[in-house]
């Protein structure tokens, strides 16, 4: 069972893209798949203003949900080291707003039962100011 939980979590370890920027909107339901959950969390994320950030901020968050879609727990498991405290606080605020907007996720009953209590990892990597090749 632990192996299954790790496998499910690994599926959702994806970066929130900086192209097609999300505008911070609550998810519509019902969510039936793990990809639906990933897309819903992407949709809740709203990037901070470019003039307030430097390139390359990286956050990895572990999140688990109750069967009704409420967030059971969330914890930052990784963050960029060379970032000023005020910028770090800005991203943490954006993260809290995204989690608040997404909770509760409109999970289908079967998906809610399948993922309840299992940890998922989401990576938020800001590449908006990095030079395109």
N, C-alpha and C positions, 0 to 999 in steps of 0.2 A: 504494500500500500504506500509506503514512503517513497518507493521508486516511482510510482505513478504520480504522486504529488510533485516530485522533482521534474518529471517529464512534462507535466502540464505547465509548470512554471517556466521552464526553458522555452516553451513554444511562444510565450508572450514577451520574452526579452527582446524587444525591438526598439529601435530609436524612433522618437517622434520626429518626423521629417520637418525640415524648415521650408520646403517648397509646398505650395498649397497650404499656407499657414492656416491653422485652425483659429477660429474666432471665439472660442469659449462658449459652446452651447450645450445644453443638457441633452443627454442621449434619448432617442426615441426607442420604444421597445415593441415587442419583446426581443431581448437578445437571446439567440439560440446557440451560438457557437463561441469558442474562444476568440476567434477572429472578430466577432461582433463586440466582445468585451474590449479587445485592443483598440478597435476603431472608436468605440464610445469614449474611452479614456483619451485618445488622441483628440477627439472633438471637444473635450472639456478643457484642454490645455490652451492657454493664451500666452504667447511669448511676451516677455517684457519689452518695453520700447528699446530700440537699438541704441539710442543715445545714452541709455543708462547702463549699458552692458559692454563687456569686452567679448571677443570671440573665444569660443571653445569651452564654455561652461558645460560640465558633464555631471549629471545626477543619475543615480540608479536608486530606485525605490522598490521596496518589497511591500506588497499590499495583499491583504486577504479580505474576503467578503463573507458575510453571513448568507444564508440561503435566500433571504429576502432582498439581497442586493446591497444592503448597508455595508459600509466599510467596517470590518472587524478590527483591523489594525493596519498601520502604515508606518514605515520606517525608512529613512534614507540609509542605504547600505554603502554608497560610494558617492563622493563629490570631488570636484576638482580641488587641488590643493592651493594653487597660486591665484586665488581669487580674493579680492578685498571683502571684508566683513559686510559692508553695506550692499555689495552686489550679491553676495551669498544670501543675505536676508531677503533681497528682492526676489530671487529665484525660489526661496523657501515659501515666501508669500504667494507666489504664482502657483506653486505646487499645492498649497493648502486650499487656494481658491478652486483649483481644478478638482481636487478630491471632494470638496464641498458641493460643487456643481454636479458632479457625477453620482453623488450618493443620495438616495439609493439607486443602484443600477436597475433598470427594468428587466431583470433576468426572467427567462422562461422558468417554469417550475422545475423541469428536468435539469436545466443547466445550473440553477440555484442549488439543487441537491448535489450535483456532481462537483461543484467547485467550493462549496461551503467549507471555510476554514483552511483551505489550501493556499500556500503562498505563491504569488506571482511576482515577477520582476519586470519593471519597466525602466527603460533608459531614456533620458531626456538629454540630448546633446545639441547644443546651440552652435550651428555652423553658419548662421546668417551672414556673419562678417568675414568669413574665410573666403579667400580668393578662389574663384572657379577656374579650373584648368581648361 
